[in-house]
Amino acid sequence: PMPILVTITRVGPRKLDDDNLASACKYIRDTIATIVGVDDGSDEYTWRYEQKRGKYGVDVEITPR
């Protein structure tokens, strides 16, 4: 159900600054919006970006807002 909170956590060996973190998550954000069927600029989403150290990967959590 909409609206939703989407938390994208980038996992990598080093920390990125905030603008590079958002850029690194862009493809994931666009893909989620395509799957849901609602433009990623919609007010139906709240996007949150986080990061943690580890081997490269991404964690995505989608919850009702």
DABELPE-V495959 format. One record per run of one state. SS is the DSSP state (alpha for helix, beta for strand, coil for the rest). FROM is the first residue (numbers start at 1). TO is the last residue. If there is no record, write none. Layout:
ss: [SS | SS]
from: [FROM | FROM]
to: [TO | TO]
This chain:
ss: [coil | beta | coil | alpha | coil | alpha | coil | beta | coil | beta | coil]
from: [1 | 4 | 13 | 18 | 25 | 26 | 37 | 45 | 54 | 57 | 65]
to: [3 | 12 | 17 | 24 | 25 | 36 | 44 | 53 | 56 | 64 | 65]
